[in-house]
Amino acid sequence: MFEIALFEPRMAPNTGNIMRLVANNGCRLHLIEPLGFDLEEKKLRRAGLDYRDLANVTRHADFTTFLTAMQGRRLWALTTRGNRAYSEVAFEPGDVLLFGSETAGLSSEAHAAIPEANKLLIPMQPNNRSLNLSNAVALVSFEAWRQQGFAGAGNLHTP
């Protein structure tokens, strides 16, 4: 399916929500350190409910380690500095969807590592900064999955 990567996430409830999300949409979650919380934090457990054990989560010591692990995959960065809407991309299984931290977005190092053509944005009303991280991940990951016909979904009913 798809790889969801969180660059230095800061808020445990967002990461917990995203763990629950990937457990349900079949994506794999990558957490790029440093994290702004402990993975055992109560807020993370509460947001993730009982889905943490169902989510496929990998931690990476830093951005360089993450890039090495993702070598050979298409990397898409979701950023307010994006050049086109996420809905304009034809996503492919194995694509990596990279999201910046809630407080600082992506670092200059991350921006430098990603081609301009692979920087995507989520359309919003003027003068707004960004969406909540877990909402952004839900929008983009479900669009990517929709493009694959929701492959693997167990609750689709076909006539």
Secondary structure, 3 states (H helix, E strand, C coil): CCEEEEECCCCHHHHHHHHHHHHHHCCEEEEECCCCCCCCCHHHHHHHHHHCCCCEEEEECCHHHHHHHCCCCCEEEECCCCCEEHHHCCCCCCCEEEECECCCECCHHHHHHCCHHHEEECCCCCCCCCCCHHHHHHHHHHHHHHHCCCCCCCCCCCC
